[in-house]
Structures are given as C-alpha cells and as structure tokens.
Amino acid sequence: MAFDAGMLRAVLREMESELLDGRVEKIYQPEKDEVIFLLRSQGVEKRLLINAGSSCPRMNLSNIKPENPATPPMFCMMLRKRFIGAKIKSFSQPGFERVGRITFECRDDMGFKTEKHMILEIMGKYSNIIVTDSEDKIIGVLKPIDFSASAIRQLLPGMRYTLPPAQDKIEAEDATFEEFKDAFNSADKGMSAVKFISSTFRGFAAATAREIVYRVTGNVDSTLEEAGTELFDSLKSIVNSANSGGTEPSMARDETGLPIEYSYIKLTQYGENSNIETFESVSKLIDEFYLKRSGEERLRRRASDIFRILSSAETKLTKKIALQREELDKCEEGETFKRYGDLITGNIYLMKKGMRSITLSDWYSDGCEEVEIPLSSRMTPAQNAQLYYKKYTKSKSAKIHLAEQLDRAEKELEYIDTVFDSLTRAKTEKELAEIRSELYHSGYASKMKNYSEKKKQTPMIIKYKTRDGHEVLCGKNNTANDFLTLKTADRNDWWFHVKDMPGSHVILICANGEDEPSEEAFTDAAMIAAYNSKASDGASVPVDYTKVRQVKKPAGSKPGYVIYHTNFTAYVTPDEDTVRAMEIK
C-alpha cells in the first residue's frame, strides 16, 4: 500500500502525543534517502524515522536500528548542524496532502531562538526531504531539483519553498455532501466506485478507496450506481479515523504469513477468514510491515556488487559444467576406437590399402555380430589400426582431464552457493565486508572494482545459549566458519552442519570436561545449524554432527570447505522464534 495522506495524518497525530517538546540528541543517515532522529521526549529515548526512498517512503516512530555508515553524508552533517539540541514544537499537514511538516525551535548562528522546518514529501519516486528556515527559505534538500530536472517546480537551497502542484481533485477532509453529490451526479454510474473515489478525492491510496467501497457494498468491484451516495459517509468515516490517529491499525498477510497490505483502519475488504493482524499504534504497524522489506532492499543496494559477481560466476560455471559433461560423454566413444583397432589388427590379412571401410565379425559382442568399420583409403591397414589406437589414447587422457576439471568446476559452484547462502543471511555492513574480503582472497579480486583490502578483524560469530544453558557458536559466513571450526573450537567440542547443503558451522561448547551435553542441547544446536542454512524453511532437516577433532580442512580448499568421515545425523525442524529466543544479543 502507498503511504497515503490518511496514513500520514494518523502518524502525525501519534507524534503530537509522543514527541512534542522532544529534544534532538543525535541524527543519523543510514541510507542515502533515510534519516533517523534520536530524541529525548517525556524522559524516554525515541527514534523518528523519515524515509524519502522511491519504494517505501514513510515517517514513523521506529524501533528498527539499522547500521550507520562510518562517515556521515553531507546532508546528515547539515542536519546535525541545524537540529542537534532543537525542540519539536509542532506537526502539520497542508490539507489532506502527502506532505508532512515538523517545526523545530532552534538557535541561529548568533544564539537567538528561531524556527526551522523539516518537510517530507511522499510522492513515490519524487519523494523528498526539505529543510527550511522560519521564512520557508530552503536551507537544504535531500534531492535537489533544478531546471534541467523539472521546468515546473525547482527545489534548491536559497529558493522559497512551495507546495507541490495541487491535483485537480476535491479535498477529502473539507468536502461537503453537496460537493460529493455534484461529482456523483456528473460521473458515469457504470464506472467502478473505487475508481470514482481515487479520481475524485485527494489523499487516498487504492487500498483505502477499496475499503471505503467495501464498507458500503461488501464488494470492492461494485459500480458507482451500486454503491450510491452512502459512499460519502464511509469516506468521511475513514478521514475521521486518520484524524484520530488511526482506529485499529491493521495489516493483512497472505497464506505464508508475508505482509501484503496495511492501513490505519481495520481492513475488512479481505473477508472474515482473512489473516488480519491489528496493532496498538500506526508506528508499530509500519515498523512491522517494513522490517523485512526494508532490510532486504537495503541489503540489495549495499550488496549489489557481490550479487553481480556471484550471479556472473554461477552462470559461467553452469555453462562450463554442461559443456564438460557433454565432452565427457563423447569420451565414452574411446572404447569403440580401441575395439576397432583390435578388430583391424586381428583381421589385417583381409585388408589392403585403398579400402574405405570393412565389415568384420565383432568378437567383443555376445553373438559375434558384424560391424562396419570406416577406413582411410590413403592409409595402410596397420596405419588405420594405429589411428584408432591414437584416438582411444587421446579420448582416455581427455576423460581423465575432463573429470578433474569437472570436479573443480562443481566444487567452485558449490562454493558460490555457500557464499550466496551467507549473503542471504547477512544483515550488517560488516558482514558484507567479510564476504567481499572472502571473495577477494578466493580469486575474485579482478572483478571487484575499487576494492581495497582493509585491516583484518575477528570474523563475526553469533552466540546462542541452549534452553538448558549450553553455549553455542555459529559462523556468519565461510571466513567465520573456518575461524570458528579451525581456530576457536576445542577438539572435544561438538560440530554441527546441515547435511549436503550450504550453511553455517555450529559449535556446541563442552565446558568443564563435559564429553556429551544433554539431549536437549544437541537438539537445540542442530536446530540452530538448520536455521542458519539454506534449509531454514524446511521440515525434518538432516543435520550432521561429530566431534571437532573429526573435522579436517583439505589443503588448498575454498573457505568454509571441510571434510569428515565419522558422524551422526539428527533430524530437526527449525523454528525461528525458538532460535531467536536462544540468541545472545
């Protein structure tokens, strides 16, 4: 759902009760289009998130704590200079537009009190953050717009801020029944009622328009004639819900539990049997909806270079393996060449130079069937036999070399798969840096533009505590897996890894000379290994486990690759809530 004017109004109402007179303590810019204000309000630390990205622009009180860059961007530095120590005095919204304004009480360069404003425009790919002074002169803008970008409206420091051009629609908040009725009577009664709401009134996303219609007719596909003028009461009810800060903020999930829609009102359009979850506040609703989505988007942006390298390597290796297997199949003809050479040698007295072929009884077959053997007319019978023996020898050598090359290519593809798996579970910039370093040392340096090797740090290890108190360590990527298994773990600890699939190395610590921890500890460690693997969504996932001393790393092998010959196998179904509860933060 688009973050429409109603959702913005509900968020602003919530902020008025939570953040007024709150003082700005810190400001971060974790992404190029996202700003976080750390505030002290009513004696409590609170985080105000403002996002002007093209895919998920929004503003809300947030508990999400993204990783911040080591060097703050210039826009962030400007915000810190203007707003650190400032107090929030008011929140406003011009009409029922997707524009939110926060007014701060600050001090100017001379130390006198003054007002500054932060304005968030939520308009899809044109979303923006603008900072103005007390007279609405632009001080800074996240995405400057000059004449080359737009001849209609420019946003540049020094210019006076003006609202985006108004749409030729009715203001939903101030609309009277007479205005509604005039628009209703002039419209085609056979048109979709949802389309009528969206095209006639400002501030409603498609989902909100559907909800307005559904509450009248019980069907989002109703025509304007079927809905009637009762649409006006439903529309006003939705606007009043926004003005009150949201009534039963809710989110719809699909069959798999993934969020598909959210609103500041109770969503009823999906029917009685739909999976609808309500929240105590719109900010908590927004956080929950964007928690996974924004994290995945942030990862895609930061790790785009890694994805490109891995995807290219995977494609090339897949084609290479297919060609090598095809060549290997052709090498099976080598036995046929040897058989032809033997038959020619055994029947050489029947042959003479100049023959183009000869039909001989094949004593290699069960019934001594006859076989026709092609010959070179320019060669003697003996030379023809030698030619077939040479082809056999060449095919035999090629088979050995191709088998070796195929094995190397398949192992390389398996390694790429393990890096992909690590990448899907990476959540911070440090983890991405470790993966880049791993690829650099694995021979992908030439494909990593502008990469410079940084000072090595201890790889990231996740720590868990089983339900009966045993410590469990888990590697985040191949580099961390090697460090954990080969350098950190004691030879008497227990080692876990999902069977025949990419995943993390997991170590169950045996403290105080303990040889075998409890059965519950083994189950928890196996579940952690299954969850931190490519089989995290599976059921009855096989997990191999053995003593660390049984695990060996072959010389020259890729990061994360180990072998073991003595092991047990447990079957577990990973449960996300259980594993997260065991993680030590």
CORZIBEL-V97205 format. One record per residue. N is the residue number from 0. NEAR is the number of other C-alpha atoms within 8 Angstrom. Layout:
N | NEAR
N | NEAR
This chain:
0 | 9
1 | 6
2 | 11
3 | 11
4 | 12
5 | 13
6 | 12
7 | 14
8 | 13
9 | 16
10 | 13
11 | 12
12 | 11
13 | 11
14 | 12
15 | 10
16 | 7
17 | 8
18 | 10
19 | 12
20 | 8
21 | 11
22 | 11
23 | 14
24 | 10
25 | 9
26 | 13
27 | 10
28 | 14
29 | 11
30 | 8
31 | 6
32 | 9
33 | 12
34 | 13
35 | 12
36 | 12
37 | 12
38 | 13
39 | 12
40 | 13
41 | 7
42 | 5
43 | 6
44 | 8
45 | 10
46 | 11
47 | 12
48 | 13
49 | 12
50 | 11
51 | 15
52 | 12
53 | 9
54 | 6
55 | 11
56 | 14
57 | 11
58 | 10
59 | 13
60 | 11
61 | 11
62 | 6
63 | 6
64 | 4
65 | 5
66 | 7
67 | 8
68 | 7
69 | 4
70 | 4
71 | 9
72 | 8
73 | 6
74 | 9
75 | 12
76 | 9
77 | 9
78 | 10
79 | 10
80 | 7
81 | 7
82 | 10
83 | 11
84 | 8
85 | 11
86 | 12
87 | 13
88 | 10
89 | 9
90 | 11
91 | 8
92 | 11
93 | 7
94 | 6
95 | 13
96 | 9
97 | 12
98 | 12
99 | 13
100 | 11
101 | 12
102 | 12
103 | 14
104 | 12
105 | 13
106 | 11
107 | 8
108 | 5
109 | 5
110 | 6
111 | 7
112 | 8
113 | 9
114 | 11
115 | 12
116 | 13
117 | 12
118 | 12
119 | 13
120 | 12
121 | 14
122 | 9
123 | 10
124 | 7
125 | 8
126 | 13
127 | 13
128 | 12
129 | 12
130 | 12
131 | 15
132 | 11
133 | 9
134 | 5
135 | 9
136 | 12
137 | 16
138 | 10
139 | 11
140 | 14
141 | 9
142 | 6
143 | 8
144 | 11
145 | 10
146 | 8
147 | 6
148 | 6
149 | 9
150 | 8
151 | 4
152 | 8
153 | 10
154 | 11
155 | 11
156 | 9
157 | 7
158 | 8
159 | 7
160 | 9
161 | 4
162 | 5
163 | 5
164 | 4
165 | 5
166 | 5
167 | 4
168 | 8
169 | 8
170 | 11
171 | 12
172 | 8
173 | 5
174 | 9
175 | 6
176 | 7
177 | 6
178 | 8
179 | 10
180 | 9
181 | 8
182 | 9
183 | 8
184 | 6
185 | 6
186 | 8
187 | 6
188 | 7
189 | 7
190 | 10
191 | 10
192 | 14
193 | 14
194 | 9
195 | 11
196 | 10
197 | 12
198 | 8
199 | 9
200 | 11
201 | 13
202 | 12
203 | 13
204 | 11
205 | 10
206 | 9
207 | 9
208 | 13
209 | 11
210 | 12
211 | 13
212 | 17
213 | 12
214 | 10
215 | 10
216 | 10
217 | 8
218 | 8
219 | 12
220 | 7
221 | 12
222 | 11
223 | 13
224 | 8
225 | 7
226 | 13
227 | 7
228 | 7
229 | 8
230 | 11
231 | 9
232 | 7
233 | 12
234 | 10
235 | 10
236 | 8
237 | 10
238 | 11
239 | 8
240 | 13
241 | 14
242 | 11
243 | 9
244 | 14
245 | 14
246 | 10
247 | 11
248 | 16
249 | 15
250 | 15
251 | 13
252 | 14
253 | 9
254 | 6
255 | 5
256 | 6
257 | 7
258 | 10
259 | 9
260 | 9
261 | 14
262 | 12
263 | 16
264 | 11
265 | 10
266 | 12
267 | 9
268 | 11
269 | 7
270 | 6
271 | 5
272 | 5
273 | 8
274 | 8
275 | 9
276 | 8
277 | 10
278 | 10
279 | 7
280 | 10
281 | 15
282 | 10
283 | 11
284 | 14
285 | 10
286 | 12
287 | 8
288 | 11
289 | 9
290 | 9
291 | 8
292 | 8
293 | 9
294 | 10
295 | 8
296 | 8
297 | 9
298 | 11
299 | 8
300 | 7
301 | 8
302 | 9
303 | 9
304 | 8
305 | 8
306 | 9
307 | 8
308 | 10
309 | 10
310 | 8
311 | 8
312 | 9
313 | 10
314 | 8
315 | 8
316 | 12
317 | 9
318 | 8
319 | 9
320 | 11
321 | 8
322 | 8
323 | 11
324 | 9
325 | 8
326 | 9
327 | 12
328 | 8
329 | 7
330 | 11
331 | 9
332 | 9
333 | 12
334 | 8
335 | 9
336 | 12
337 | 11
338 | 9
339 | 11
340 | 14
341 | 9
342 | 10
343 | 12
344 | 10
345 | 6
346 | 9
347 | 10
348 | 5
349 | 5
350 | 9
351 | 9
352 | 9
353 | 9
354 | 10
355 | 8
356 | 9
357 | 10
358 | 8
359 | 10
360 | 8
361 | 10
362 | 8
363 | 6
364 | 7
365 | 6
366 | 5
367 | 9
368 | 9
369 | 8
370 | 8
371 | 8
372 | 9
373 | 7
374 | 9
375 | 10
376 | 9
377 | 6
378 | 10
379 | 10
380 | 12
381 | 10
382 | 8
383 | 13
384 | 13
385 | 9
386 | 9
387 | 12
388 | 11
389 | 8
390 | 10
391 | 13
392 | 9
393 | 8
394 | 12
395 | 10
396 | 8
397 | 10
398 | 10
399 | 8
400 | 8
401 | 11
402 | 9
403 | 8
404 | 9
405 | 11
406 | 8
407 | 8
408 | 11
409 | 10
410 | 8
411 | 9
412 | 11
413 | 9
414 | 10
415 | 11
416 | 9
417 | 11
418 | 11
419 | 10
420 | 12
421 | 14
422 | 10
423 | 6
424 | 8
425 | 10
426 | 8
427 | 7
428 | 8
429 | 6
430 | 12
431 | 12
432 | 8
433 | 11
434 | 13
435 | 9
436 | 9
437 | 11
438 | 10
439 | 10
440 | 8
441 | 9
442 | 7
443 | 9
444 | 10
445 | 6
446 | 6
447 | 10
448 | 5
449 | 4
450 | 6
451 | 4
452 | 5
453 | 4
454 | 4
455 | 4
456 | 4
457 | 4
458 | 8
459 | 8
460 | 10
461 | 10
462 | 11
463 | 11
464 | 12
465 | 13
466 | 9
467 | 7
468 | 6
469 | 12
470 | 10
471 | 13
472 | 13
473 | 15
474 | 14
475 | 14
476 | 14
477 | 15
478 | 12
479 | 13
480 | 15
481 | 12
482 | 10
483 | 15
484 | 12
485 | 7
486 | 7
487 | 7
488 | 11
489 | 7
490 | 7
491 | 9
492 | 13
493 | 12
494 | 13
495 | 15
496 | 14
497 | 16
498 | 7
499 | 4
500 | 8
501 | 11
502 | 14
503 | 16
504 | 13
505 | 14
506 | 15
507 | 15
508 | 12
509 | 13
510 | 5
511 | 4
512 | 5
513 | 7
514 | 7
515 | 5
516 | 9
517 | 6
518 | 6
519 | 9
520 | 13
521 | 10
522 | 10
523 | 11
524 | 14
525 | 15
526 | 13
527 | 11
528 | 17
529 | 19
530 | 14
531 | 11
532 | 13
533 | 11
534 | 11
535 | 9
536 | 7
537 | 8
538 | 7
539 | 7
540 | 12
541 | 11
542 | 15
543 | 12
544 | 13
545 | 12
546 | 12
547 | 13
548 | 7
549 | 9
550 | 10
551 | 8
552 | 8
553 | 8
554 | 4
555 | 4
556 | 7
557 | 7
558 | 10
559 | 10
560 | 11
561 | 8
562 | 8
563 | 8
564 | 5
565 | 6
566 | 9
567 | 7
568 | 8
569 | 10
570 | 9
571 | 13
572 | 10
573 | 14
574 | 8
575 | 7
576 | 6
577 | 7
578 | 13
579 | 7
580 | 6
581 | 10
582 | 10
583 | 7
584 | 3
